[in-house]
Amino acid sequence: MGFYIMRRLLSAVSVVAATLAATFALFFVAPTDPAGAICGDRNCTQQRYNEIRTNLHLDEPKVEQFARFVKGIAVGRDFETSGVVQHCAAPCLGFSFKNDQPVTGLLMTRLPVTASLVLGQAVIVLTVGVALGTMAARRRGTAADRVLMGGALLVSAVPYYIVGLLAVLYLTVLHPILPRGGWTPPTHSLWKWAAGLLAPWLVQGLYGCTDYARFARGSMVETLSEDFIRTARAKGLPDWMVTYKHALRAGLIPVITIFGLDIAGSLSGAIFTEKLFDLPGLGMLSLDSVNNYDLPLIMGTVLLATVFLVALNLVVDVTYSLIDPRVRLN
């Protein structure tokens, strides 16, 4: 297992390095003007434009620029803005001249919001979605199976933004059953933190669990027809033990794969949910960076999303061996 994890770590590092080089080339090597995009068309004086070019070292060869950027990730960098030198501690992903802050600090400020949102969503998606899919698989072909899967398909057919808007309108505005939403750090008040995230947790989690119910149902139907399941039943084991102790562990493999990719994507920024419920997370930050042409912040968001995706893929691969003994034997 240790050798396998080392191989996967080396592969992960290579993916992050390739993304780093590609992202840098996209914004700073392509025939564009990063300084002009950061400075903007309005109220951009020549002095400000030259200052940004100098501080970003855009007048240096591209190889030196890339080496300086990578060195900043490893040991940090200094940036000069309006005559004031600001230190960007490692890992330094650049400096946002639009916000006058290091990119890493901006990302770390917004990350707890998105991580809290994804945490609640993940719990609902896995518990409710897998439970519904398993119930439908055990009753395959019955009325209960058709009702569960028909309801899941019906909800999935409606775009998420419509479900979210209707939920906000009827559950928080017209009939304030749930709090409107908002962000309170859990270190300040655990109750206000949970209350502010309850509505987005329920909306995004219950909507997402419909897909996982279908994934789990399809996987469990296939697993329940395997030889080792027939052998377990032939030994006289109770049906609940066959389903939840033996079949479910093997049936969760494809569900865990999709779950890992979804969580990585959500951590990169659930833009619509954060906009809908006034949550200052990574999604809103990435949207603002695009609207403001904040290239260093866009680069930092892309790199952070890559790290999330690679890390969760590694976690998913390791989880395989913990859930299914057959993977561990292979």
WOQUI-V323536 format. One record per residue. N is the residue number from 1. PHI is phi in whole degrees, -180 to 180 (* if undefined). Layout:
n: {N N}
phi: {PHI PHI}
This chain:
n: {1 2 3 4 5 6 7 8 9 10 11 12 13 14 15 16 17 18 19 20 21 22 23 24 25 26 27 28 29 30 31 32 33 34 35 36 37 38 39 40 41 42 43 44 45 46 47 48 49 50 51 52 53 54 55 56 57 58 59 60 61 62 63 64 65 66 67 68 69 70 71 72 73 74 75 76 77 78 79 80 81 82 83 84 85 86 87 88 89 90 91 92 93 94 95 96 97 98 99 100 101 102 103 104 105 106 107 108 109 110 111 112 113 114 115 116 117 118 119 120 121 122 123 124 125 126 127 128 129 130 131 132 133 134 135 136 137 138 139 140 141 142 143 144 145 146 147 148 149 150 151 152 153 154 155 156 157 158 159 160 161 162 163 164 165 166 167 168 169 170 171 172 173 174 175 176 177 178 179 180 181 182 183 184 185 186 187 188 189 190 191 192 193 194 195 196 197 198 199 200 201 202 203 204 205 206 207 208 209 210 211 212 213 214 215 216 217 218 219 220 221 222 223 224 225 226 227 228 229 230 231 232 233 234 235 236 237 238 239 240 241 242 243 244 245 246 247 248 249 250 251 252 253 254 255 256 257 258 259 260 261 262 263 264 265 266 267 268 269 270 271 272 273 274 275 276 277 278 279 280 281 282 283 284 285 286 287 288 289 290 291 292 293 294 295 296 297 298 299 300 301 302 303 304 305 306 307 308 309 310 311 312 313 314 315 316 317 318 319 320 321 322 323 324 325 326 327 328 329 330}
phi: {* -62 -64 -64 -64 -63 -62 -68 -65 -62 -64 -65 -62 -65 -66 -64 -64 -65 -65 -60 -66 -66 -66 -62 -65 -64 -97 -118 -105 -61 -72 -129 -122 -59 -64 -66 -66 -71 -71 88 -83 -93 56 -102 -82 -64 -64 -65 -62 -66 -64 -66 -61 -69 -68 -88 58 -73 -86 -91 -59 -61 -64 -67 -63 -66 -63 -67 -66 -66 -62 -64 -65 -82 -127 97 -145 -114 -125 -110 -129 55 83 -108 -90 -117 -93 -108 -71 -70 -80 -89 -99 117 -130 -89 -74 -69 -102 57 -146 -64 -63 -60 -64 -63 -66 -69 -69 -88 -60 -59 -66 -67 -63 -65 -63 -69 -60 -65 -61 -64 -62 -67 -60 -72 -69 -73 -63 -67 -63 -65 -64 -68 -61 -67 -67 -66 -113 -56 85 -89 -64 -62 -62 -66 -67 -63 -73 -65 -65 -63 -66 -64 -67 -66 -72 -88 -57 -62 -66 -71 -61 -64 -64 -65 -64 -64 -65 -91 -102 -124 -108 -70 -128 -70 -73 -114 -65 -60 112 159 -114 -130 -58 -62 -72 -85 -158 -65 -68 -66 -62 -69 -65 -69 -102 -61 -62 -64 -59 -67 -65 -72 -70 -68 -67 -70 -70 -65 -67 -71 -64 -70 -61 -65 -63 -63 -68 -70 -61 -68 -68 -67 -98 -74 -65 -68 -73 -64 -65 -63 -70 -65 -77 90 -69 -60 -62 -65 -71 -62 -74 -91 -96 -106 -71 -64 -62 -75 -73 -78 -57 -66 -66 -63 -60 -66 -62 -61 -68 -65 -65 -61 -66 -68 -66 -69 139 -86 -62 -67 -63 -66 -68 -67 -109 57 -107 -81 -102 -66 -62 -66 -65 -66 -65 -65 -66 -70 -64 -95 54 -87 -62 -59 -71 -63 -60 -62 -65 -63 -66 -65 -63 -64 -62 -59 -63 -67 -64 -72 -63 -65 -62 -63 -62 -69 -64 -50 -69 -80 -84 -112 -61 -64 -67 -65 -69 -68}
